């Protein structure tokens, strides 16, 4: 067949794309009355029927074999070549014809059953289904549990609950994690606005719907002779309310450096574990302490220092200076993904070194990690900053 002649698979593909987008099922679910749909066909011209009669006849015959759709014929030709009737348009006269042609009756029946059952329980979710029918079909096997979970949360959830406390048969925290995107869509149309924190993405399901999150812990060691425990991991909220008696607080990012930090009178060391600012922020009593931050000498180390100092403006840095960097040149490595953000809380000397690191003036992506600094330097610095 010439490539510009319409064949049944072209019509099928056109309607299938509309089905896949969900618009046909959404129209049906919304109760919209079907309006007969005409699709025009490109076929042989009068000259084609005269010069390529066999091909033209084969083209016509394939349309006559088409099931479920109505064919509208048109005349082509005239006195010179004779008159012939060929298909000019196909018509879809009903939803039933459409479902049969697309061979989607099982999906339509399944969706209709789910929609009716959901509408009897929660019209709000049924409205979402009508607008997003392919999403509902995607989760057909889990739909009952998804609706049960959304309704349980609407009725029973409280801010002091963990997700683990959702009590729906067959539903656990792994189920909620796996289906959190569609669950979030259902809850967003079901819950009142005051029960949704739109600043939290759906990936933060607990935060978005006011469930209790796992507590943040702060791990710290006492650096002088301890009375009782030498090391503790305490909930941040509880530590915020019960500050340690020691006056000096060191914050370091590397675990082995934290564990090996030298003894210092009247001091503790906190394991920052990366971006320490968020971990320390609840500890408002740090503003009354001698707070010393020590991170890697690289762009991200200074970015963390900047964040800590924005929360606690009296923060001092330790071993994050140009002399320490130059004295350990043999221990330099490359920083994998440097940052270049503006850091407004750095002191002049810190800002100067940070700028040199960003601009690669000392070398490409220079980095000096905490664990590569000599232990003697740590001992001397910790006494100096005490």
Steps between C-alpha positions, in 0.01 A plus 500: 500500500622856439622646827255791492190276490336458840490141625301361797808493722527879458150546639568248777821681593327839510225376731745295708704811576187675628422193711853489643475868598186412694277756330251247358449316829488830692228621265305177556552508878383860517169408341560694178260390227679349204496710186560300179865542403605515134854426382583596144687254276761570233456254218544449127409780264299453181824468310627238745185289457553508124876439492541280810164330520619188683673698771204730539263202525720335764498822698119518487464133600704541815262771617198281426656236728526751783282411797316720748528835317258642242640572155374799302558464128574773247515510123819564302548526127288633218429453134857438394598239758163378618345542843596289801392499861775486759509556879515870579457504878462260789261576784507404863132514597517397867723424794417133447635510144812677622573251779446207262725651232778572750447162669488662844174364635675320793667827608176696468308246709773495764511878518122530517485250787774683690338838436155392619640338814713806578220748434281326757775548764672826414378728218814714523728213398246389236527846344878461489456160332274652237766760421793253516352167382824351371666562838219312671534213252874493554437420867196278448643210703575724799207740463293368788792525740591847373148629562486325839829663598395848390171471691676367810738795496210743456315351798770391744835668434640739765823701507644282778473182289771328300419352159554162662179552693277502191279198562361379166503128408784423260652847532839566658762771477655337192161512326469870582853569377438308176171675423562836665452698176150373427410504870605864512275575202203339677570675830545837331142483370361344818653693790429862599778748430609533863596130502738532204840666510550594136858608571589131541527296178321168464834329563471637856169324557514521879575872497238580238217340697613589852617160614773476757846471349789295625680712758833659419782395730810688607805291583761653728801410718625657819864598455591528869483227762135391475263454789277220371479444126788623284294499178128541435256516207206711612182614328561855378179631655594358839858624482364845410319504832789360706833655396826344621691690764825522299583846365685415176332309217700369204312383189679271255378317189721191479412211732848366572617856569206539738591177680870587522454865596754581773404564865395857578386626838142620530417407139297263284526407133193449278501272196351720227457224239507723194297816481500573873292817494163327495612261776613783728224753436262379777781536758442867579725479804799485263479879480625508860784254437847530354401337168784382274432347158756289315430369154694397191690776325300502178210697360235289673684518832477878486136478391422297814693748716299780343170330588605429857609861547173630358326313783765577765686816405772454762626178339876476454671275247793270578769373263320654201766755414753552224801404714349161589422436134846592376673302779321184381542537123611140469161390637283692252235314300240617248154614605250310280223761464612844622245771575534865412211648696532835671591455868425824680581384856870420446766713667744684267781240518251215453333678209835560333596133520153393388524726193840352410352149524201592284723663239757214510784742575677238712429212263204320348226432759743493793378318811659422836290256699492501879647154536809603297606772744776401743390404849754737651328789320165387646638487854656844473189655343258350752702648788516835323128521436400386848 
